[in-house]
Amino acid sequence: MNTRTRILTGTALAVALGAGTFGAVSASAAQAETAPAAASAKKDGGANEKNFTTTTHLTVDAATRAAQAALDAAQKENQKVTVAVVDRNGNTIVTLRGDGAGPQSYESAQRKAFTAVSWNAPTSVLAGRLAQTPNLKDIPGTLFLGGGTPVQAKGAPVAGIGVAGAPSGDLDEKFAKAGADALDK
């Protein structure tokens, strides 16, 4: 065997052995990581249960139903709006942009929904607080204009519905409330 062939053969053998060793170590590490996770999630009264919490979330189907109800309410009054539904953390679940809704309405609806769920109050109520605390408007992602309403489960906020595009915040909020009311049916 010439030198080049010996080097290539040795390199191939080293790579194969290294890959096998790496795979075995990775498999052992994966097993070690999953065992404590499985043990800590036990439902048998284990000491680690206090480290977990259960939360309520709006399903995609429910969020879509609420958004469609809000959009339908706006369309009945010939209003061109966008409706956004966000979860408790402000992540968008669904957004419906009605035909002819203005380009600014998309972001405004999301921000109104986020504001409503963050403070667990309609944004029209929160807009009134700006007189006493004007720097509230500086909080990123918020919009203190009428048009957002929270969705609650057992009194806790689980989602927010925001509507934007109608000529007034009162109308936007009326449509957002129609979306929230659709969840009670």
Disulfide bonds with the S-S distance in Angstrom:
none
